[in-house]
């Protein structure tokens, strides 16, 4: 047998969990292979310093209770398995709906407070500049190309 296979079985060999046939194969290999004997010695040293693990017996009727619970879950059917995925899929949808509700209720509340009906009214350039204190600034510096374009636009609007 190869070293890797034997070394994987050494712990089970030390715990006496191998079948008789496997145990004989490992023993024959250990007689010929010093590397695997050293690995077994290392395992013995490690486990010799530890306390042995107590094996406890399972409570009576443990398997009966486990199988009854598994059977009950299987009888609940297809919908039981969908609860968590459906809940996870609906979470973003519910979040978007709540945010949209908050957004539109904020708009409605704002309209109620300001008395606005939601109609868009035209604001003249003069009233906008007056409302925002921009009357002190010129839209474009004198002599710029933009001043000529604005003059053309104003003459088209006046006609």
N, C-alpha and C positions, 0 to 999 in steps of 0.2 A: 504494500500500500504506500501511497505517497505521504510525504511528511505533512502537508497541509491537512489532508483528510484525517490523519492520526491525531494531529495537534488539536483539531476541532473536537475530537472525541475524548481527549484526555480528561477533561473535567467530568464528563459523564462516566468515564472509566473509574476515576477516583471516587465518585459518588456511588459506584456500583449500580449504574442504571443501564448498562449495555446488556444486550442479549449474550448468551453463552458463546455463540459463534463470533460475534463482533469482539467480545472480550478476548478470545483466543487469538484473533488476528492482531489485536493491539499488543498483546503480550509477546507474540512472535516478533513483531516489529521492534518492540522495545528491547528485546534481547540483542538485536543486530544494530540498532541506531542509538548512538550516544546523544545526539541532538535532542531527540524526543525524550530520552531518559532525563536529560537536564531540564527539559520543559516540565516533565512530570514532577521532578524534585521541586521546582519552583512552585508549582501548584500545591504540592504537599506543604511547603513552608508557609505559603500564604494562608492556606486553610487550617493549618495546625495552630496558628495564633488566634484564629477566630473561634467563637463558641459554636458548637454544632447547632443547627437550626432544629427547633422542635417541630415535629410534624403534628398538626392538630387535625382531629377528625372533623369532617363537615357536619353541620347540624343535621339532625334527622329531618327528612322530607325536604331538604334543600332543593334537590332537582325537581321535585313535584311542584314546589312553589314557583321555581323559575319557569318551568314548562307551562304552568297555568297562566302566568303573566304573559309569556310569549304568545300563547294561544289567544288570550283576551285582546292583545294588541293586533293580532292578525285578523280577528273577527271584526274589529272596528272598521276595517276596510280601507279603501283608497283615499277617502277624504282626510283621514288622520295624518297621512303622510304629506298632505298638501298644506296643512295649517301653517307651518313655519315658512315655507317658500312663498305662499300667497301673502302672508303678513309682510315678509321682506320686500316683495314686489309692490305691494300697495303703499308702503311707507313713503316713497318719493311722490307718488300720485297725490296722496293726502296732503303732503307738505306743499305741493304746488297749488292745490285747491285752496288751502288755508291762506297762503300768501296772496293769491288772486283776490280772495274775499277781503283780506285786510286792505289791499291796494284800492279796490273799487269802493269799499266802504269809507276809506279815507278821502277819496275824491268826493263822494256824496256828502260826507260830513263837512268837508271844506266848502262845497257849494252852499250848503245850508248856512254855514257861519257867515260867509261873505255875501250871501244873497245873490250869488251868480246863478244864472240859469244854465250855464254851460255853453251859451252862444258865444262865438268868437266875434269880437268887434274889431274894426280897423282902428289902428292907432296911428295918428299922423306923426311924422318925423319930429315936428315941433313939440308935440306933447310928450313924446318919448324922451327927447333931450331935456325937456323941462323936468319931467318926473325923476329922471336919473341924474340930474345935475350936470348934464353934458353940454349945456348951452354955452359954456365957457370955452369949449373946444371946437375947432373947425373940423368938418368931416375930412376935408383934404386941404393940404397946404396950397396957398395961392400960387399960380404958375405951374402947377403939376398937371400931368396928363389927366389924372383923375378928376380935376376940377372941370376940365372941358367935357368929360364924359357925363358928369353930373349935371352940367349946364344943359347938355343935349337932352338928357332924360327929363329934366324939369320942363324944358320947352315942349317936349312931346306930351307930357302930362297936362300942361296948360291948354293945349289945343284941343 
